[in-house]
Amino acid sequence: MKNIIENYIKDLQKKNLSKNTLEAYRRDVEKFSEFVRNREERILSVDTVTIMAFVQYLQREGRAT
């Protein structure tokens, strides 16, 4: 999974996004990866239910509106 995240960030770098934006994207993707791993799901099995659960998790943490 780490390689996938690194490749994603490298692709974003090609878009000339700011360093802060890249770091924010990295944090968000790593947080999502950790969430999926803690649910003992495979990343390839992620569906809208998992994504909605993640959004609810972020809301409880005060990180999403």
MOFEN-V258637 format. One record per backbone hydrogen bond with DSSP energy under -1.0 kcal/mol. CO is the residue of the C=O (numbers start at 0). NH is the residue of the N-H. If there is no record, write none. Layout:
[[CO;NH] [CO;NH]]
This chain:
[[0;4] [1;5] [2;6] [3;7] [4;8] [5;9] [6;10] [7;11] [8;12] [9;13] [11;14] [12;15] [17;21] [18;22] [19;23] [20;24] [21;25] [22;26] [23;27] [24;28] [25;29] [26;30] [27;31] [28;32] [29;33] [30;34] [31;35] [32;36] [33;37] [34;38] [35;40] [36;39] [41;44] [42;45] [46;50] [47;51] [48;52] [49;53] [50;54] [51;55] [52;56] [53;57] [54;58] [55;59] [56;60] [57;62] [58;61]]
